[in-house]
Amino acid sequence: MIWLFVAIELLTFGLFFVAFAAAYRSSPAVFAAGQAQVHPLLGAVNTAVLLCGGWLAARGVLANRENRPITTARCLGGAALSGVIFMSIKLSEYGDVFAAGISLSTSSFWFFYLFLTALHFLHVLAGVGFLSATAMRARRGAYGAANPLAVEAVAVFWHLVDLLWIFLFPLLYLAR
């Protein structure tokens, strides 16, 4: 089921990426003006944060395969913490955007920026919840080499979150 979910999510975001490209081609000046107002450094920091979380999720899967529940829990908890850090930075960015009077209707760039990052934010929020719940159960010994599916599924979901951001970051912050 997780792979079907991943495929649907990739298709959904892919369609929005195609729509973004079409809108960009029709009004590049609007997109350039919008991109001039975003903070690429914060986007880059968030990229590094999520990639560290992805590494921790992968380490959690390996620890689970080795029947090390405490290490599994710590790695998954660390991945969840990376999501919390990501969301904190993103909320700071949103604060700046909304303080400038920007909304979904400001321009086509801001529609795509706010819609796509908010949709991704919701995925990060869900991932933090999944990782946290799985980490707590792992700490109690609920998983292990004989019962890896939940740990692996939550790691796959978190890697989806990473992958989506790897496309969103250059698309929204860097593409000119």
C-alpha positions as CSV (number, residue, x, y, z in Angstrom):
1,M,0.0,0.0,0.0
2,I,2.8,2.4,0.8
3,W,4.2,2.1,-2.7
4,L,0.8,2.8,-4.2
5,F,0.5,5.9,-2.0
6,V,4.0,7.0,-3.1
7,A,3.1,6.6,-6.7
8,I,-0.1,8.6,-6.3
9,E,1.7,11.4,-4.4
10,L,4.4,11.6,-7.0
11,L,1.8,11.8,-9.8
12,T,-0.1,14.5,-8.0
13,F,3.0,16.6,-7.3
14,G,4.2,15.9,-10.8
15,L,1.1,17.4,-12.3
16,F,1.5,20.5,-10.2
17,F,5.2,20.7,-11.4
18,V,4.0,20.6,-15.0
19,A,1.4,23.3,-14.3
20,F,4.1,25.4,-12.5
21,A,6.3,25.1,-15.6
22,A,3.4,26.2,-17.9
23,A,2.6,29.2,-15.7
24,Y,6.2,30.1,-15.6
25,R,6.6,30.0,-19.3
26,S,3.5,32.3,-19.8
27,S,4.7,35.0,-17.3
28,P,8.4,34.6,-16.4
29,A,8.6,38.2,-15.0
30,V,5.9,37.4,-12.4
31,F,7.9,34.3,-11.3
32,A,11.2,36.2,-11.2
33,A,9.6,38.9,-9.1
34,G,8.2,36.4,-6.7
35,Q,11.4,34.4,-6.5
36,A,13.3,37.6,-5.7
37,Q,11.3,37.7,-2.4
38,V,12.0,34.2,-1.2
39,H,14.9,33.2,1.0
40,P,17.1,30.6,-0.9
41,L,19.4,30.2,2.2
42,L,16.4,29.1,4.3
43,G,15.4,26.8,1.6
44,A,18.9,25.3,1.4
45,V,19.0,24.9,5.2
46,N,15.6,23.2,5.1
47,T,17.0,20.9,2.4
48,A,19.9,19.9,4.6
49,V,17.7,19.4,7.5
50,L,15.3,17.0,5.6
51,L,18.2,15.1,4.1
52,C,19.7,14.6,7.6
53,G,16.3,13.3,8.6
54,G,16.2,11.0,5.7
55,W,19.6,9.6,6.7
56,L,18.4,9.1,10.2
57,A,15.3,7.3,9.0
58,A,17.5,5.0,6.9
59,R,19.7,4.3,9.9
60,G,16.5,3.5,11.9
61,V,15.6,0.9,9.3
62,L,19.0,-0.7,9.6
63,A,19.0,-0.6,13.4
64,N,15.5,-2.3,13.3
65,R,16.9,-5.0,11.0
66,E,19.6,-5.6,13.6
67,N,17.1,-5.8,16.4
68,R,18.3,-2.7,18.2
69,P,15.0,-1.1,19.4
70,I,16.6,1.8,21.3
71,T,18.7,2.9,18.3
72,T,15.8,2.4,16.0
73,A,13.7,4.7,18.2
74,R,16.5,7.3,18.5
75,C,17.0,7.4,14.8
76,L,13.3,7.7,14.0
77,G,12.9,10.3,16.7
78,G,15.8,12.3,15.2
79,A,14.2,12.1,11.8
80,A,11.0,13.4,13.4
81,L,13.0,16.3,15.0
82,S,14.3,17.2,11.6
83,G,10.7,17.6,10.5
84,V,10.0,19.8,13.4
85,I,13.0,22.0,12.6
86,F,11.9,22.1,8.9
87,M,8.4,23.2,9.9
88,S,9.8,25.9,12.3
89,I,11.9,27.4,9.5
90,K,9.0,27.2,7.0
91,L,6.6,28.9,9.5
92,S,9.2,31.7,9.9
93,E,9.2,32.0,6.1
94,Y,5.4,32.1,6.0
95,G,5.4,34.8,8.6
96,D,7.6,37.0,6.4
97,V,5.4,36.3,3.3
98,F,2.1,37.0,5.1
99,A,3.6,40.1,6.8
100,A,4.4,41.4,3.3
101,G,0.7,41.1,2.4
102,I,1.2,38.1,0.1
103,S,-1.5,35.5,-0.4
104,L,-2.5,32.8,-2.8
105,S,-4.1,35.4,-5.0
106,T,-1.2,37.8,-5.2
107,S,0.3,36.2,-8.3
108,S,0.6,32.9,-10.1
109,F,4.1,32.4,-8.5
110,W,2.7,33.0,-5.0
111,F,-0.2,30.7,-5.6
112,F,2.2,27.9,-6.6
113,Y,4.7,28.7,-3.8
114,L,2.1,28.8,-1.1
115,F,0.0,25.9,-2.3
116,L,2.9,23.5,-3.0
117,T,4.9,24.4,0.2
118,A,1.7,24.1,2.3
119,L,0.9,20.7,0.8
120,H,4.5,19.6,1.4
121,F,4.2,21.1,5.0
122,L,1.2,18.9,5.6
123,H,3.2,15.9,4.5
124,V,6.0,16.8,6.8
125,L,3.5,17.2,9.7
126,A,2.1,13.7,9.0
127,G,5.6,12.3,8.7
128,V,6.6,13.8,12.1
129,G,3.5,12.1,13.6
130,F,4.2,8.7,11.9
131,L,7.9,8.8,12.8
132,S,7.1,9.8,16.4
133,A,4.5,7.1,16.9
134,T,6.7,4.5,15.3
135,A,9.7,5.6,17.4
136,M,7.7,5.2,20.6
137,R,6.5,1.7,19.6
138,A,10.1,0.8,18.5
139,R,11.4,1.8,21.9
140,R,8.9,-0.7,23.5
141,G,10.2,-3.5,21.2
142,A,7.2,-3.6,18.9
143,Y,9.3,-4.1,15.8
144,G,12.6,-5.8,14.9
145,A,14.0,-8.0,12.1
146,A,10.9,-10.3,12.2
147,N,8.5,-7.3,12.1
148,P,10.0,-4.6,9.9
149,L,7.1,-3.4,7.8
150,A,5.9,-0.4,9.9
151,V,9.5,1.0,10.3
152,E,10.2,0.5,6.6
153,A,6.9,2.0,5.6
154,V,7.4,5.2,7.7
155,A,10.9,5.5,6.3
156,V,9.6,5.2,2.7
157,F,7.1,7.9,3.5
158,W,9.8,10.2,5.0
159,H,12.0,9.6,1.9
160,L,9.0,10.7,-0.2
161,V,8.9,13.9,1.8
162,D,12.6,14.4,1.1
163,L,12.2,13.7,-2.6
164,L,9.4,16.1,-3.0
165,W,11.4,18.9,-1.3
166,I,14.4,18.1,-3.5
167,F,12.2,19.0,-6.4
168,L,10.4,21.9,-4.7
169,F,13.5,23.7,-3.5
170,P,15.1,24.4,-6.8
171,L,11.8,24.9,-8.6
172,L,10.5,27.5,-6.1
173,Y,13.7,29.1,-4.9
174,L,16.4,28.8,-7.6
175,A,14.9,28.3,-11.1
176,R,15.3,31.4,-13.2
